[in-house]
Amino acid sequence: MPAKISRRLVIDASVARAAGGEDATNPISQNCRDFLKALWDFGHIIVMTPDIKQEWNKHQSIFAKRWRSSMVAKKQLEYRSDIPENRELWNAIDRLAATDKQRAEMFKDLRLIEAALATDKTVVSLDDNTARKFFTNAADEVDELKEIVWVNPAKPEEQAICWLENGAAPEKERRLGFRSAEVG
């Protein structure tokens, strides 16, 4: 059996906020909770920067707070205070944003992107309709974004837990720069 590979994942506070306890009935809450539990079970590592930690502290559910404590105890949380601001990336996003709203949505999640770029290039977030969509479009012009893997654990069709179980590989279909072949 091949050696188990642990991947470093940057998890948005949106997932921490949505993750419900064992009695949760909302499907998004259940999916986020189950994803976090699977991440722990499969030995992957969560990456946090000071900014990400601050967002988690503000928004995490009771379940997510306990889960994060268990991740620390199991040494599955990598705290990174050494990731510098990528001014070129911020300037590119500022230039590419079509509207102020789009710019604000992307700026809000750029710290996730910076942390992902410094580690295993993976972001886990519920933010599909805004940031993910905007970053996918920006990846056409910003090469750094093309390799970022973006996973939404609330969407059953993404099979996020199966992806974790299989090593959380940077599958090309999950990358911001991926474009499916057009059928003519």
C-alpha positions as CSV (number, residue, x, y, z in Angstrom):
1,M,0.0,0.0,0.0
2,P,1.5,3.4,-0.9
3,A,2.4,5.9,1.8
4,K,-0.4,8.2,2.9
5,I,0.0,11.7,1.6
6,S,-1.3,14.6,3.7
7,R,-2.3,17.7,1.8
8,R,-2.3,21.2,3.2
9,L,-5.7,22.8,2.7
10,V,-6.8,26.4,3.2
11,I,-10.3,26.4,4.6
12,D,-12.5,29.5,4.4
13,A,-14.4,30.6,7.4
14,S,-17.6,30.1,5.4
15,V,-17.1,26.3,5.9
16,A,-16.4,26.8,9.6
17,R,-19.5,28.9,10.0
18,A,-21.7,26.4,8.1
19,A,-20.4,23.2,9.8
20,G,-23.2,22.0,12.1
21,G,-23.1,19.6,15.0
22,E,-24.3,16.0,15.0
23,D,-27.9,17.2,15.3
24,A,-27.7,19.5,12.2
25,T,-30.5,19.0,9.7
26,N,-29.5,21.5,7.0
27,P,-27.7,19.7,4.2
28,I,-25.0,22.4,3.9
29,S,-24.3,22.2,7.6
30,Q,-24.1,18.4,7.4
31,N,-21.9,18.4,4.4
32,C,-19.4,20.9,5.9
33,R,-19.3,19.0,9.2
34,D,-18.8,15.7,7.4
35,F,-16.0,17.2,5.3
36,L,-14.2,18.6,8.3
37,K,-14.5,15.3,10.1
38,A,-13.2,13.5,7.0
39,L,-10.3,15.9,6.7
40,W,-9.3,15.0,10.3
41,D,-9.8,11.3,9.7
42,F,-7.7,11.2,6.5
43,G,-4.9,13.1,8.1
44,H,-4.9,16.2,5.9
45,I,-3.6,19.5,7.3
46,I,-5.4,22.8,7.6
47,V,-3.4,26.0,7.0
48,M,-4.1,29.2,8.8
49,T,-2.6,32.6,8.6
50,P,-3.3,35.4,11.1
51,D,-6.1,36.8,8.9
52,I,-7.7,33.4,8.3
53,K,-7.5,32.6,12.0
54,Q,-9.2,36.0,12.8
55,E,-12.0,35.2,10.3
56,W,-12.5,31.7,11.9
57,N,-12.6,33.2,15.4
58,K,-15.4,35.5,14.3
59,H,-17.5,33.1,12.3
60,Q,-16.8,29.5,13.4
61,S,-19.6,27.3,14.7
62,I,-19.4,25.5,18.0
63,F,-18.6,22.3,16.1
64,A,-15.9,24.0,14.0
65,K,-14.3,25.4,17.2
66,R,-14.1,22.0,18.8
67,W,-12.9,20.4,15.5
68,R,-10.1,23.0,15.2
69,S,-9.0,22.3,18.7
70,S,-8.7,18.6,17.8
71,M,-6.8,19.5,14.7
72,V,-4.3,21.5,16.9
73,A,-4.0,18.6,19.3
74,K,-3.4,16.1,16.5
75,K,-0.8,18.5,14.9
76,Q,-2.9,18.9,11.8
77,L,-3.0,22.7,11.8
78,E,-0.2,24.5,10.2
79,Y,-0.1,28.1,11.4
80,R,1.7,30.4,8.9
81,S,2.5,33.9,9.9
82,D,5.3,34.1,7.3
83,I,3.2,34.5,4.1
84,P,3.8,37.9,2.8
85,E,1.2,40.0,0.9
86,N,1.5,39.4,-2.8
87,R,1.2,43.0,-4.0
88,E,1.5,42.0,-7.7
89,L,-1.5,39.6,-7.3
90,W,-3.5,42.3,-5.4
91,N,-2.8,44.8,-8.2
92,A,-3.8,42.3,-10.9
93,I,-7.1,41.6,-9.2
94,D,-7.7,45.3,-8.6
95,R,-7.1,45.9,-12.4
96,L,-9.2,42.9,-13.5
97,A,-12.3,43.3,-11.3
98,A,-15.2,44.5,-13.5
99,T,-17.0,46.2,-10.6
100,D,-16.4,47.4,-7.1
101,K,-18.5,44.6,-5.7
102,Q,-16.5,42.0,-7.6
103,R,-13.3,43.6,-6.4
104,A,-14.5,43.5,-2.8
105,E,-15.5,39.8,-3.1
106,M,-12.1,38.9,-4.5
107,F,-10.1,41.0,-2.0
108,K,-12.0,39.4,0.8
109,D,-10.7,36.0,-0.3
110,L,-7.2,36.9,-1.6
111,R,-5.6,35.9,1.8
112,L,-7.0,32.4,1.1
113,I,-5.3,32.4,-2.3
114,E,-2.0,33.7,-0.9
115,A,-2.0,31.0,1.7
116,A,-2.8,28.4,-0.9
117,L,-0.1,29.6,-3.2
118,A,2.4,29.3,-0.3
119,T,1.3,25.7,0.5
120,D,-0.4,23.0,-1.6
121,K,-2.5,25.4,-3.7
122,T,-5.9,24.3,-2.4
123,V,-8.8,26.4,-1.2
124,V,-12.0,25.0,0.4
125,S,-14.8,27.4,0.4
126,L,-18.6,27.8,0.0
127,D,-18.1,31.0,-2.0
128,D,-18.9,29.7,-5.5
129,N,-21.1,32.3,-7.0
130,T,-18.8,35.2,-6.3
131,A,-15.2,34.7,-5.4
132,R,-14.7,31.3,-7.2
133,K,-16.4,32.6,-10.3
134,F,-14.4,35.8,-10.3
135,F,-11.1,34.1,-9.6
136,T,-11.8,31.6,-12.4
137,N,-12.3,34.4,-14.8
138,A,-9.2,36.2,-13.5
139,A,-7.2,33.0,-14.0
140,D,-7.3,33.7,-17.7
141,E,-4.9,36.6,-17.2
142,V,-3.2,35.8,-13.8
143,D,-1.1,32.6,-14.2
144,E,-0.7,32.1,-10.5
145,L,-4.5,31.5,-10.1
146,K,-4.6,28.8,-12.8
147,E,-3.2,26.1,-10.5
148,I,-5.3,26.9,-7.4
149,V,-7.7,24.0,-6.6
150,W,-11.1,25.2,-5.3
151,V,-13.4,22.7,-3.6
152,N,-16.9,23.4,-2.2
153,P,-17.8,20.7,0.4
154,A,-21.5,21.7,0.4
155,K,-22.0,20.6,-3.2
156,P,-22.6,16.9,-3.4
157,E,-21.6,16.8,-7.1
158,E,-18.0,17.8,-6.1
159,Q,-17.7,14.6,-4.0
160,A,-15.4,16.4,-1.6
161,I,-15.1,13.6,0.9
162,C,-14.2,11.1,-1.7
163,W,-11.6,13.6,-3.0
164,L,-10.2,13.8,0.5
165,E,-10.1,10.1,0.9
166,N,-8.3,9.7,-2.4
167,G,-5.5,12.1,-1.2
168,A,-7.0,15.5,-2.1
169,A,-5.0,15.5,-5.4
170,P,-4.9,18.7,-7.4
171,E,-7.3,17.4,-10.1
172,K,-7.3,19.6,-13.2
173,E,-11.1,19.8,-13.2
174,R,-11.0,21.5,-9.8
175,R,-8.4,24.1,-10.8
176,L,-9.4,27.7,-11.3
177,G,-7.7,27.7,-14.7
178,F,-9.5,24.6,-16.0
179,R,-11.7,25.1,-19.0
180,S,-13.6,22.1,-20.3
181,A,-13.3,21.4,-24.0
182,E,-16.0,23.0,-26.0
183,V,-18.1,20.6,-28.0
184,G,-18.8,22.1,-31.4
